[in-house]
């Protein structure tokens, strides 16, 4: 359908001039995967959804508004399963842009289904920037123990939110344990946000799309801290719960004037793309430098 053609050009096909980047409406959603199983030894998420998580994904799918939607996910199966179940349950009026995995078999594009869970109905494009925080298990015992101490001391936040706050507050301990810092994690999400915000300017005139990106915790919180500048997770009402998301609403008018708003927990934030682009560039520089 040409949605993801990154060439910023105006095509002429059959004598008809195709215009791009005006009268565009897009929703860019970044979502924590739904409720996963648990590894009893580490307390970390296992790579599958619980029955509750599956049902919640299907319910979320029925809430999706069209007319067009596409899904992205972390390479982890629990993230793929979340978005795939959503896409399987959208209404009849919503067009799912993802190709089915079955339709790709025997074609040159068959490699696109690599690393997909076998029961995916759709070809879910995976993005490494959406993957779980690398080696987070290395700091989990420290973060969990500190959270337990705070709860005993009367902390108002739930344990997971306290773990996320500990993660944000301790970049040096993260580095020492081979874990990406909160700032580095923020650059990963910023890369996807910046890419998709730029993509909206190259959509064909009059398009209305929704891009669903499913990631992990704690990935979105560090980005929010950098993007909207909250001081601690208590300020935003705690860490994101399974299935919870942030949404960027993009509106590009007839004159190609672009407006971006961030919606999160019934609050609306104006978005300045400049710091997001700077974070994304920092990520690209780090990858190119092999760091």
C-alpha positions in Angstrom: 0.0 0.0 0.0 3.1 2.3 0.0 2.6 3.4 3.6 6.3 3.0 4.5 8.0 4.4 1.5 10.7 6.6 3.0 11.5 8.5 -0.2 10.3 12.0 0.2 9.1 12.5 -3.3 5.9 13.1 -5.3 5.2 10.3 -7.7 3.4 10.5 -10.9 1.6 7.3 -11.8 -0.6 7.0 -14.9 -0.5 10.8 -15.2 -1.9 11.3 -11.7 0.3 13.3 -9.4 0.6 11.8 -5.9 1.0 14.4 -3.1 2.5 13.6 0.3 2.6 15.1 3.7 -0.7 17.0 4.0 -4.1 16.3 5.6 -2.5 13.5 7.6 -3.9 12.1 10.9 -1.8 9.5 12.7 -1.7 7.8 16.1 1.6 6.4 17.3 1.1 4.1 20.2 3.8 2.8 22.5 2.5 0.1 24.7 3.8 -2.2 27.4 3.0 -5.8 26.6 0.1 -7.4 28.4 0.3 -9.5 31.5 3.1 -12.2 31.1 3.8 -15.4 32.9 6.5 -15.2 35.6 9.8 -16.9 36.0 9.6 -18.3 39.6 13.4 -18.2 40.0 14.1 -14.6 39.0 10.7 -13.0 39.3 11.2 -11.7 35.7 8.6 -11.9 33.0 8.5 -15.3 31.1 8.1 -15.1 27.4 4.4 -15.8 27.1 1.2 -14.1 28.1 -1.2 -15.4 30.7 -4.7 -16.2 29.8 -5.6 -12.8 31.4 -3.0 -11.1 29.2 -4.3 -12.8 26.0 -7.9 -11.7 26.8 -6.8 -8.1 27.5 -5.0 -8.0 24.2 -8.1 -9.1 22.4 -10.2 -6.6 24.2 -7.7 -3.8 23.3 -7.9 -4.9 19.6 -11.7 -4.4 19.6 -11.1 -0.8 20.7 -8.7 0.1 17.9 -10.0 2.8 15.5 -9.1 2.7 11.9 -9.2 3.0 9.0 -5.6 1.6 8.8 -3.4 0.0 11.4 0.0 -1.6 11.5 1.9 -3.4 14.3 5.5 -3.4 15.5 6.9 -5.4 18.4 9.9 -6.2 20.4 11.5 -9.5 19.2 10.3 -11.1 22.5 7.3 -13.4 21.9 5.1 -11.9 24.6 5.3 -8.5 22.8 4.5 -10.1 19.5 1.6 -12.0 21.0 0.2 -8.8 22.4 0.0 -6.9 19.2 -0.9 -10.0 17.1 -3.9 -10.7 19.2 -4.9 -7.0 19.0 -4.7 -7.1 15.2 -6.7 -10.3 15.0 -9.5 -8.7 16.9 -9.9 -5.3 15.2 -13.3 -4.4 13.7 -14.3 -5.2 10.2 -13.9 -1.5 9.2 -10.2 -1.5 10.2 -7.7 -2.5 7.6 -4.6 -4.3 9.0 -1.6 -3.3 6.9 0.6 -6.1 8.1 0.8 -9.0 5.7 -0.2 -12.4 7.0 2.7 -14.8 7.7 1.0 -17.4 5.5 1.0 -15.0 2.5 4.7 -14.5 2.8 5.6 -18.2 2.6 7.3 -19.2 -0.6 8.0 -15.5 -1.5 11.2 -13.4 -1.4 9.8 -11.7 1.6 9.5 -15.0 3.6 12.6 -14.0 5.6 10.4 -11.4 7.2 8.7 -14.1 9.3 12.0 -15.1 10.9 11.9 -14.9 14.7 8.2 -14.8 14.8 6.2 -16.9 17.2 4.7 -19.7 15.1 1.0 -18.9 15.9 1.3 -15.2 14.7 -1.4 -14.6 12.1 0.3 -11.4 10.9 3.8 -10.6 10.0 4.7 -8.5 13.0 7.7 -6.3 12.1 10.1 -6.5 15.1 12.4 -3.7 16.1 15.3 -4.2 18.5 14.8 -0.7 20.0 11.5 -2.1 21.5 13.3 -5.0 23.1 13.5 -5.5 26.8 16.2 -3.7 28.8 19.3 -5.8 28.2 20.5 -7.8 31.3 17.9 -6.2 33.6 17.9 -9.4 35.6 21.4 -8.5 36.7 20.1 -5.6 38.9 16.7 -7.1 39.7 17.7 -8.5 43.1 19.1 -5.1 44.2 16.1 -3.2 42.9 13.6 -5.7 44.4 15.3 -5.7 47.8 15.3 -1.9 47.9 11.7 -1.8 46.9 10.8 -4.2 49.8 12.6 -1.9 52.2 10.7 1.1 51.0 7.3 -0.7 51.3 8.1 -1.7 54.8 8.9 2.0 55.5 5.5 3.0 54.2 6.1 3.9 50.6 3.0 4.8 48.7 4.0 3.3 45.3 3.6 -0.4 44.3 6.7 -2.6 44.2 7.1 -2.5 40.5 7.0 1.3 40.4 9.6 1.4 43.1 11.8 -1.0 41.1 11.5 1.3 38.1 12.4 4.4 40.2 15.4 2.6 41.5 16.5 1.8 37.9 16.1 5.5 36.9 18.1 6.7 40.0 21.1 4.3 39.7 22.8 4.6 36.3 26.3 3.8 37.7 25.1 0.6 39.3 23.4 -0.3 36.0 26.7 0.3 34.1 28.6 -1.8 36.5 26.2 -4.7 36.0 26.1 -4.5 32.2 22.6 -2.9 32.1 21.6 0.0 29.9 21.0 3.1 31.9 17.7 4.8 31.9 19.0 7.5 29.6 20.3 5.0 27.1 17.0 3.2 27.2 15.2 6.5 26.6 17.3 6.9 23.4 16.1 3.6 22.1 12.4 4.5 22.4 13.2 8.0 21.0 14.6 6.4 17.9 11.3 4.7 17.2 9.3 7.8 18.1 11.5 10.1 15.9 11.4 7.6 13.0 7.6 7.3 13.0 7.1 11.1 13.6 9.2 11.7 10.5 7.4 8.9 8.6 4.1 10.8 9.0 5.4 13.6 6.8 5.9 11.2 3.9 2.5 9.6 4.0 0.3 10.1 1.0 -2.1 13.0 1.3 -5.3 12.3 3.3 -4.0 9.1 5.1 -5.2 8.2 8.5 -3.1 5.5 10.3 -2.4 4.0 13.6 1.0 2.4 14.4 1.1 0.1 17.5 4.5 -0.5 19.0 4.6 -3.1 21.8 7.6 -3.0 24.2 8.5 -3.8 27.8 8.9 -2.3 31.2 10.8 -0.3 32.1 11.3 1.2 28.6 8.6 3.9 28.3 9.2 5.5 31.7 12.8 6.6 30.9 11.6 8.1 27.7 8.8 10.0 29.4 11.3 11.3 31.9 13.5 12.7 29.1 10.6 13.9 27.0 8.2 15.5 29.5 10.7 15.9 32.4 8.9 14.3 35.3 11.0 14.1 38.5 9.9 10.7 39.7 7.4 8.0 38.7 5.1 9.0 41.6 4.6 12.3 39.7 3.0 10.4 36.8 1.0 8.1 39.0 3.5 5.1 39.0 5.1 3.0 36.4 3.1 1.8 33.4 1.0 -1.3 34.0 0.8 -4.3 31.6 -1.1 -3.2 28.5 -0.8 0.5 29.3 0.4 2.9 26.6 1.3 6.4 25.6 0.0 7.9 22.4 1.3 10.5 20.0 -1.5 12.2 18.0 -0.2 13.7 14.8 -2.1 16.2 12.7 -0.7 17.6 9.5 -3.0 20.2 7.8 -3.5 21.2 4.2 -0.5 23.5 4.4 1.7 20.8 5.9 1.7 22.4 9.4 2.4 19.6 11.8 1.0 19.4 15.4 2.0 16.6 17.8 0.4 15.9 21.2 1.3 13.3 23.7 -1.6 11.6 25.5 -0.9 9.7 28.7 -3.3 8.9 31.6 -5.9 11.5 30.5 -3.3 14.2 30.3 -2.2 16.0 27.2 1.3 17.3 26.6 2.6 19.5 23.8 5.5 17.8 22.0 8.7 19.4 20.9 10.4 17.0 18.4 13.8 18.6 18.9 14.9 16.8 22.1 13.4 13.6 20.8 15.4 13.8 17.6 18.5 14.6 19.6 18.0 11.5 21.8 17.4 9.4 18.6 20.6 10.7 17.1 22.5 9.8 20.2 21.2 6.3 19.9 22.3 6.1 16.2 25.7 7.4 17.1 26.1 4.8 19.8 25.1 2.0 17.5 27.4 3.2 14.8 30.2 3.4 17.3 29.6 -0.1 18.4 28.9 0.9 22.0 
